[in-house]
Amino acid sequence: MRSANRLTFATRSTRIIWLMEELGEPYQLVPHTRDPSTFRSPPTLDRIHPLGKAPVIEDSTLVMAESGAIIEYVIATYGHGKLAPAQSGPAWARYIGWLHFAEGSAMMPLLVHLLGMLTGGLPDGLKGFITPDIEKTLKCIAAEILDNGYLTGSAFSGADIQMSYVLEVARMGKCWMPIHRWKNT
Amino acid sequence: MRSANRLTFATRSTRIIWLMEELGEPYQLVPHTRDPSTFRSPPTLDRIHPLGKAPVIEDSTLVMAESGAIIEYVIATYGHGKLAPAQSGPAWARYIGWLHFAEGSAMMPLLVHLLGMLTGGLPDGLKGFITPDIEKTLKCIAAEILDNGYLTGSAFSGADIQMSYVLEVARMGKCWMPIHRWKNT
């Protein structure tokens, strides 16, 4: 990626830094700090992208938000065959499946659980809705890693980077346990 | 897509049916009904994919969940250049950006809001966290459509199909208003 790029940092953005380091591509990191009392991203991010969210990248005139899309774009554009299967077929389908899953089905229940911890608890109805989904999600990740070593088979890919934050949120929410213990649950 | 495929139906699955109709590809629809009291997907879905979620597609031996990934895969595999830009460059980046955004940043606050309506309300802390995000998301969609006609420019794409359910959830949650009214907010 060109050195003119800027990368905006927040917790979710760690994945993009990791990705750039794996690819050995130059990048410029622009840190933005969350409001320490509200946990929200700062207004400076609104000037880069109307959603005001991190991570966001600037690559020439392109401004992109959404971690899964950023990882997919960066690898397709600057990966030269590294960190992802070729862009067709079942292996690629599984790769983009995990990329979308992380901030799609996987994250919502975990994030609601974590927000509940941070904001004074969740009502029973909402808790009852998210708890089975958290368990299914974590079992599914554990099964894949125990079977294959990585999420998309025997090779490390952008999907592993993207999903790492799901486990971070699970850890913050005290939902994760050492992976071998999932085998017998 | 081959006629051996099966498409598993739930509300989110409407998009995949719409996509297959747009592409004119044959498909087999397998309906699964939510539990009317819990709103949860039925156990029959667990036998197709360990996450037990809809939509899920079967294409030969490939089983895929996650709507954004399904749309991306189906268009790349069976689209023959329809409904998406070529798989590189800024237009494609914007296209996958919307595909990921729908069930990523966009859906979480809307779904939490809707779940709050269905399960007896949300605590103030959680409500305060999601409300600004809902407003930003809907303004961002409205601005794009008012400027360009479609989400990825002047042509209808899989991103418009994918994002349609975000507006459905906003409508169910009584958050959406006619698009021209967003212009002056």
Interface residues (C-beta under 8 A of the other chain):
Chain A: F39 R40 P50 L51 G52 K53 T61 L62 M64 A65 E66 S67 G68 A69 E72 Y73 A76 T77 Q87 S88 P90 W92 A93 R94 I96 G97 L99 H100 F101 E103 G104 S105 M107 M108 L111 V112 L115 G116 L118 T119 G120 G121 L122 P123 D124 G125 L126 G128 F129 P132 K136 T137 K139 C140 A143
Chain B: F39 R40 P50 L51 G52 K53 T61 L62 M64 A65 E66 S67 G68 A69 E72 Y73 A76 T77 Q87 S88 P90 W92 A93 R94 I96 G97 L99 H100 F101 E103 G104 S105 M107 M108 L111 V112 L115 G116 L118 T119 G120 G121 L122 P123 D124 G125 L126 G128 F129 P132 K136 T137 K139 C140 A143
